């Protein structure tokens, strides 16, 4: 009978990611517990917002999003959130 392997303590997500890239989950399945209750993930409520932009700006966003491998609306939302954070920091 083979000895059960013990999971190491990870310092961060990157370290854990590197570990799983070179190890098989089935060697460590005994380290995990079965979840009996469903995991409920709640997302913040979103509201549809419409605004006008110059066509060229939209095309630039679409090209940039394509290079990043993401949807253009997702990129727009991320840029708005980043800008909002920066403005809030400046405003104090």
N, C-alpha and C positions, 0 to 999 in steps of 0.2 A: 504494500500500500504506500503510495507516494505521500510525502509530507505536504500539508496544506501551506500555501504561501501566504504571507502576511503583507497587506498593503503598506507602503511607506507613508510617512507623513509628508504632505506636499507643502512647500512654502508659498506657492501661488498657482494660478491656473495654468500658466505657461509650463511650469515644471510638471504638473499633472498631465497636460496635453502631450508633452514629450514622452512621458512614461507610457501612456496608452498607445502611442504610435509604435512602440516596440514590444508591447506585452499583450497577452491574450486575456480578455475579460473572464473567460471560462476557468482560468487558473485561480481566480479570486472571487468567484461567485459566492463562496461560503462567507465572505466578508460583508455581504449586503443583506439587508432585511427586506422582506416582502412588504409592500405598502398595501394596507387593507382599505384605507379610505381613498376616495378619488382626490387627486390633487386639483384644486380649483385655482385657476389663474384669472385674476380680474385685471382687465385693462382699463385705463382711464377712458372715460366717455369722450368721444370725438364729436366735433361739430363741423359741418360742411361750411367752408369759407370760400367765397368766390372773389377774385380780383383780376384786374386786367394788367397784362404785361406786354411790352413790345415783342413782336414775333421773333426778332433776332435774339432777344434775351432767352426766350423759351427754347429756341434752337440751340443756343450755347449750353443751356442747362441739360438738354437732351444729349448733346455730344459728350459732355463731361460725365453724365450719369452712365452712358454707354461705356466710356473708358474705365469707369470704376466698377462696372458690372452690376449696376443697381438700377432700379426704376427711377425715372426722372422726377416723379412726384415725391418719392421717398427722399431723394437728394434735396429737393426744394424744402421739404419739411425739416430735414437736418440742418440746412443752411439757415432757415428761419430760427430754429431753436438755438443754434450757435450764436447768431446775431443777437437774439434776445438775452442770452446769458451775458454776452459782452456788454450790452447796453445797461443791464441791471448792475453789473460790477462797476461800470463807470458812474452810474447814478448814485451808487452807494446804498 
